[in-house]
Amino acid sequence: MNQRVKKIAILVEDLYQVLEVWYPILRLKEDGIITQTIGTGSKEIYGSKEGYPVKAEASIEDVDPKEFDGVIIPGGFAPDILRRYPKIVGFVRRLHDEGKVVAAICHGGWLLVSADILRGRKATCFFAIKDDLIAAGAEYRDEEVVVDQNIITSRKPEDLTAFVLEIIRFLKK
């Protein structure tokens, strides 16, 4: 069977958590899944919390959600910046509403809160923002990965293996 190659957006901004961007990029490529780093458009290269650079391959202004099978929202403090951009929030909401994978790890849950897609859904995140997810209507679970329909969430870098494995499983359905 000749299946179409899947494509995943990985959202980037300053102060991202380095492993939560780079591990999914490398692991998904190993599985033949195309990744594209998408930034807010505020610049071309964003620095991790430690200053490690990632180049945005596109700006949110220049992408069409129809081109993607899902999105990964890495943690660090980047999600607090990403959620300030209505086009980023709308991109996440649209992918969710179309049943495509929306995956968030660590502080990435902040963007799920802003997209208003957690009401009545099971999710996890870094423990410091658990109250934010609960206030947004999520049923919080302290587990390494939580899958609720098309939303996949994890808590921290140590959960990356399980997190990315669930993303791959979703895409191969």
Residue frames as qw, qx, qy, qz and C-alpha x, y, z in Angstrom:
[[0.000, 0.890, 0.456, 0.000, 0.00, 0.00, 0.00],
 [0.425, 0.315, -0.001, 0.849, 1.37, 3.40, -0.98],
 [0.298, -0.804, -0.465, 0.220, 0.58, 5.71, 1.95],
 [0.190, 0.878, -0.008, 0.439, 1.11, 9.48, 1.83],
 [0.527, 0.079, -0.461, 0.710, 4.09, 10.74, 3.82],
 [0.357, -0.822, -0.436, 0.084, 2.95, 12.46, 7.02],
 [0.333, 0.483, -0.131, 0.799, 4.02, 15.98, 7.95],
 [0.503, -0.684, -0.462, 0.254, 4.21, 17.44, 11.47],
 [0.092, 0.824, -0.095, 0.551, 4.65, 21.06, 12.51],
 [0.651, -0.358, -0.422, 0.519, 6.94, 21.69, 15.47],
 [0.051, -0.950, -0.150, -0.268, 6.34, 25.11, 17.01],
 [0.686, -0.073, -0.226, 0.688, 9.44, 27.05, 18.06],
 [0.081, -0.936, -0.032, -0.342, 10.13, 30.28, 19.93],
 [0.197, 0.584, -0.578, 0.534, 12.81, 31.57, 22.26],
 [0.363, -0.391, 0.651, -0.540, 13.38, 29.71, 25.54],
 [0.886, 0.039, -0.300, -0.352, 12.28, 26.34, 24.14],
 [0.727, -0.442, 0.524, -0.044, 13.33, 23.13, 25.91],
 [0.160, 0.598, -0.680, -0.392, 16.11, 21.79, 23.69],
 [0.187, -0.060, 0.979, 0.057, 15.33, 18.04, 23.93],
 [0.425, 0.490, 0.661, -0.376, 11.62, 18.60, 23.41],
 [0.480, 0.731, -0.153, -0.460, 12.32, 20.14, 19.97],
 [0.216, 0.602, -0.726, -0.251, 15.27, 18.12, 18.75],
 [0.345, -0.080, 0.930, -0.101, 14.32, 14.61, 19.91],
 [0.619, 0.505, 0.513, -0.314, 10.97, 14.65, 18.04],
 [0.426, 0.757, -0.313, -0.384, 12.62, 16.11, 14.91],
 [0.069, 0.501, -0.852, -0.132, 15.25, 13.37, 14.81],
 [0.390, 0.042, 0.895, -0.213, 12.99, 10.50, 15.89],
 [0.621, 0.570, 0.344, -0.414, 10.17, 11.35, 13.46],
 [0.387, 0.700, -0.489, -0.348, 12.65, 11.66, 10.58],
 [0.161, -0.303, 0.939, 0.013, 13.90, 8.16, 11.43],
 [0.449, 0.318, 0.801, -0.236, 10.34, 6.96, 10.89],
 [0.260, 0.285, 0.654, 0.650, 9.96, 8.74, 7.54],
 [0.036, -0.854, -0.510, 0.097, 7.76, 11.54, 8.89],
 [0.351, 0.520, 0.058, 0.776, 8.46, 15.05, 7.61],
 [0.346, -0.694, -0.408, 0.481, 8.90, 17.75, 10.25],
 [0.278, 0.625, 0.137, 0.716, 8.80, 21.50, 9.77],
 [0.338, -0.399, -0.442, 0.729, 9.79, 23.98, 12.46],
 [0.021, 0.733, 0.418, 0.536, 7.37, 26.89, 12.53],
 [0.321, -0.190, -0.389, 0.842, 8.02, 30.12, 14.38],
 [0.065, 0.754, 0.490, -0.432, 5.97, 33.15, 15.23],
 [0.472, 0.726, 0.247, 0.435, 7.74, 35.22, 12.60],
 [0.313, -0.941, 0.033, 0.121, 9.44, 37.43, 15.17],
 [0.088, -0.736, 0.623, 0.249, 12.81, 36.20, 13.86],
 [0.752, 0.364, -0.494, -0.240, 14.38, 33.35, 11.92],
 [0.599, 0.132, -0.724, 0.315, 16.50, 31.65, 14.60],
 [0.612, -0.668, -0.009, -0.422, 15.27, 30.99, 18.13],
 [0.232, 0.452, -0.765, 0.396, 17.40, 30.08, 21.14],
 [0.677, -0.367, -0.638, 0.000, 16.66, 27.36, 23.66],
 [0.549, -0.832, -0.072, -0.037, 16.79, 28.07, 27.39],
 [0.731, -0.427, 0.238, 0.475, 20.52, 27.31, 27.09],
 [0.081, 0.750, -0.293, -0.588, 20.92, 29.32, 23.87],
 [0.421, -0.028, 0.822, 0.383, 21.02, 26.36, 21.44],
 [0.316, 0.356, -0.193, -0.858, 19.66, 27.61, 18.10],
 [0.457, 0.351, 0.811, 0.097, 16.84, 26.25, 16.00],
 [0.060, 0.136, -0.381, -0.912, 16.01, 27.77, 12.63],
 [0.557, 0.442, 0.492, -0.503, 12.33, 28.25, 11.86],
 [0.350, 0.086, 0.760, 0.541, 11.75, 26.68, 8.47],
 [0.049, -0.565, -0.543, -0.619, 8.60, 28.79, 8.13],
 [0.135, -0.049, 0.372, -0.917, 6.65, 31.52, 9.86],
 [0.263, 0.421, 0.803, -0.330, 3.09, 30.91, 11.02],
 [0.329, 0.625, 0.013, -0.708, 2.15, 33.65, 8.52],
 [0.335, 0.499, -0.623, -0.501, 3.30, 31.46, 5.62],
 [0.019, -0.055, 0.998, 0.019, 1.82, 28.04, 6.42],
 [0.641, -0.121, -0.296, -0.698, -1.49, 26.40, 5.67],
 [0.555, -0.277, 0.672, -0.405, -2.86, 24.02, 8.32],
 [0.900, 0.296, 0.040, -0.319, -4.14, 21.77, 5.50],
 [0.550, 0.606, -0.571, 0.064, -0.52, 20.82, 4.75],
 [0.019, -0.435, 0.789, -0.435, -0.05, 19.20, 8.17],
 [0.661, -0.234, -0.694, -0.161, -1.12, 15.98, 9.88],
 [0.646, -0.651, -0.364, 0.163, -0.45, 17.41, 13.31],
 [0.098, 0.823, -0.260, 0.495, 1.54, 19.69, 15.56],
 [0.728, -0.273, -0.450, 0.439, 4.00, 19.26, 18.41],
 [0.153, -0.897, 0.062, -0.409, 4.20, 21.95, 21.07],
 [0.664, 0.079, -0.527, 0.525, 7.50, 21.63, 22.97],
 [0.487, -0.799, -0.321, 0.150, 7.93, 22.99, 26.45],
 [0.434, 0.030, -0.118, 0.893, 10.35, 25.30, 28.11],
 [0.060, 0.573, 0.377, -0.725, 9.01, 28.84, 28.34],
 [0.026, -0.025, 0.595, 0.803, 8.41, 29.11, 24.58],
 [0.078, -0.529, -0.818, -0.212, 4.71, 28.20, 24.91],
 [0.141, -0.724, -0.406, 0.539, 4.13, 31.33, 26.99],
 [0.022, -0.448, 0.318, 0.835, 5.41, 33.35, 24.03],
 [0.009, 0.127, 0.848, 0.515, 3.68, 31.23, 21.37],
 [0.024, -0.601, -0.790, 0.117, 0.26, 31.66, 22.98],
 [0.028, -0.631, -0.141, 0.763, 0.50, 35.44, 22.50],
 [0.094, 0.255, -0.583, -0.766, 0.15, 35.01, 18.73],
 [0.682, 0.253, 0.325, -0.604, -3.48, 34.53, 17.60],
 [0.690, 0.455, -0.446, -0.343, -2.37, 32.77, 14.39],
 [0.189, 0.300, -0.913, 0.202, -0.42, 30.19, 16.42],
 [0.395, 0.073, 0.701, -0.588, -3.41, 29.60, 18.70],
 [0.706, 0.396, 0.029, -0.587, -5.74, 29.35, 15.69],
 [0.481, 0.447, -0.732, -0.181, -3.38, 26.90, 13.95],
 [0.018, -0.132, 0.932, -0.337, -3.44, 24.57, 16.97],
 [0.518, 0.240, 0.502, -0.650, -7.22, 24.87, 17.36],
 [0.673, 0.442, -0.260, -0.533, -7.84, 24.16, 13.67],
 [0.371, 0.325, -0.869, -0.042, -5.64, 21.05, 13.63],
 [0.202, 0.015, 0.843, -0.499, -7.44, 19.84, 16.74],
 [0.585, 0.345, 0.283, -0.678, -10.88, 20.50, 15.26],
 [0.650, 0.455, -0.461, -0.398, -9.91, 18.58, 12.12],
 [0.970, -0.193, 0.094, -0.115, -9.00, 15.53, 14.22],
 [0.656, 0.540, -0.411, 0.330, -5.27, 15.83, 13.54],
 [0.744, -0.314, -0.404, 0.430, -2.74, 15.08, 16.26],
 [0.074, -0.858, 0.164, -0.480, -2.09, 17.88, 18.73],
 [0.840, -0.197, -0.371, 0.344, 0.81, 16.90, 20.98],
 [0.079, -0.858, 0.221, -0.457, 2.12, 18.99, 23.87],
 [0.788, -0.148, -0.455, 0.389, 4.85, 18.25, 26.36],
 [0.429, -0.155, -0.352, 0.817, 5.87, 20.01, 29.56],
 [0.065, 0.487, 0.255, -0.832, 4.77, 23.68, 29.46],
 [0.050, -0.069, -0.683, -0.725, 3.32, 23.08, 25.96],
 [0.092, -0.548, -0.826, 0.093, 0.00, 22.60, 27.73],
 [0.020, -0.525, -0.201, 0.827, -0.23, 26.39, 28.08],
 [0.177, 0.189, -0.508, -0.822, -0.94, 26.60, 24.36],
 [0.212, -0.323, -0.899, -0.207, -3.67, 23.94, 24.66],
 [0.096, -0.579, -0.575, 0.570, -5.26, 26.11, 27.36],
 [0.079, 0.462, -0.113, -0.876, -5.16, 29.17, 25.08],
 [0.219, 0.031, -0.747, -0.628, -6.61, 27.15, 22.18],
 [0.590, -0.044, 0.351, -0.726, -9.50, 26.14, 24.49],
 [0.698, 0.188, -0.596, -0.349, -9.38, 22.47, 23.52],
 [0.201, 0.215, -0.883, 0.366, -9.02, 20.78, 26.92],
 [0.570, -0.152, 0.278, -0.759, -12.55, 20.94, 28.27],
 [0.908, -0.016, 0.196, -0.369, -13.56, 17.40, 29.29],
 [0.795, 0.453, -0.396, 0.079, -10.30, 15.87, 28.02],
 [0.842, -0.472, 0.072, 0.252, -7.65, 13.89, 29.87],
 [0.500, 0.758, -0.227, 0.353, -4.19, 15.47, 29.79],
 [0.744, -0.495, -0.093, 0.440, -0.88, 15.79, 31.58],
 [0.297, 0.871, -0.110, 0.374, 1.86, 18.44, 31.72],
 [0.405, 0.260, -0.541, 0.689, 4.73, 19.69, 33.82],
 [0.363, -0.527, -0.718, 0.276, 3.39, 19.76, 37.39],
 [0.175, -0.291, -0.197, 0.920, 3.85, 23.54, 37.74],
 [0.292, 0.064, -0.273, -0.914, 1.08, 24.24, 35.20],
 [0.114, -0.266, -0.957, -0.035, -1.30, 21.46, 36.24],
 [0.093, 0.548, 0.553, -0.621, -3.68, 23.99, 37.85],
 [0.229, 0.421, -0.282, -0.831, -3.88, 25.87, 34.54],
 [0.251, 0.007, -0.865, -0.434, -4.97, 22.71, 32.69],
 [0.086, -0.407, -0.865, 0.281, -7.51, 21.86, 35.38],
 [0.133, 0.539, 0.264, -0.789, -8.92, 25.41, 35.29],
 [0.292, 0.329, -0.502, -0.745, -9.26, 25.01, 31.49],
 [0.828, 0.068, 0.053, -0.553, -11.44, 21.96, 32.03],
 [0.577, 0.363, -0.731, -0.040, -8.93, 19.14, 31.64],
 [0.903, -0.412, 0.031, -0.119, -8.94, 15.98, 33.72],
 [0.097, 0.781, -0.609, 0.101, -5.30, 15.99, 34.89],
 [0.992, -0.106, -0.058, 0.046, -3.35, 12.72, 34.99],
 [0.225, -0.798, 0.553, 0.083, 0.16, 12.35, 36.42],
 [0.901, 0.105, 0.401, 0.126, 1.36, 9.86, 33.78],
 [0.435, -0.349, 0.461, 0.690, 4.29, 9.87, 31.34],
 [0.108, 0.007, -0.552, -0.826, 1.97, 10.11, 28.35],
 [0.392, 0.419, 0.652, -0.496, -1.79, 10.63, 28.12],
 [0.024, -0.064, -0.683, -0.728, -3.69, 10.02, 24.89],
 [0.329, 0.503, 0.617, -0.507, -7.26, 11.33, 24.64],
 [0.625, 0.714, 0.308, -0.066, -8.49, 11.02, 21.07],
 [0.656, 0.615, 0.008, 0.438, -6.21, 13.32, 19.04],
 [0.148, -0.888, 0.300, -0.315, -4.58, 15.08, 22.01],
 [0.878, -0.034, -0.335, 0.340, -1.29, 13.57, 23.21],
 [0.162, -0.893, 0.231, -0.351, 0.42, 15.06, 26.27],
 [0.813, -0.060, -0.416, 0.404, 3.49, 14.35, 28.38],
 [0.494, -0.834, -0.181, 0.165, 5.09, 15.85, 31.48],
 [0.292, -0.845, 0.371, 0.250, 8.83, 16.35, 30.94],
 [0.365, 0.652, -0.618, -0.247, 11.89, 15.46, 28.82],
 [0.251, -0.265, 0.923, -0.119, 12.22, 12.06, 30.50],
 [0.623, 0.352, 0.610, -0.341, 8.83, 11.16, 28.94],
 [0.308, 0.600, -0.381, -0.632, 9.93, 11.94, 25.36],
 [0.002, -0.160, 0.948, 0.275, 10.34, 8.32, 24.24],
 [0.199, 0.430, 0.859, -0.197, 6.75, 7.41, 25.18],
 [0.244, 0.686, 0.173, -0.664, 5.46, 10.77, 23.89],
 [0.246, 0.518, -0.548, -0.610, 6.95, 10.47, 20.41],
 [0.073, 0.019, 0.988, 0.132, 6.02, 6.77, 20.18],
 [0.273, 0.558, 0.695, -0.363, 2.35, 7.70, 20.71],
 [0.282, 0.682, -0.135, -0.661, 2.59, 10.43, 18.06],
 [0.117, 0.326, -0.828, -0.441, 3.98, 7.88, 15.59],
 [0.172, 0.260, 0.945, -0.103, 1.22, 5.38, 16.49],
 [0.325, 0.657, 0.386, -0.561, -1.43, 8.04, 15.88],
 [0.260, 0.638, -0.383, -0.615, 0.05, 8.96, 12.50],
 [0.056, 0.220, -0.927, -0.300, 0.24, 5.32, 11.36],
 [0.467, 0.298, 0.704, -0.444, -3.48, 4.64, 12.00]]
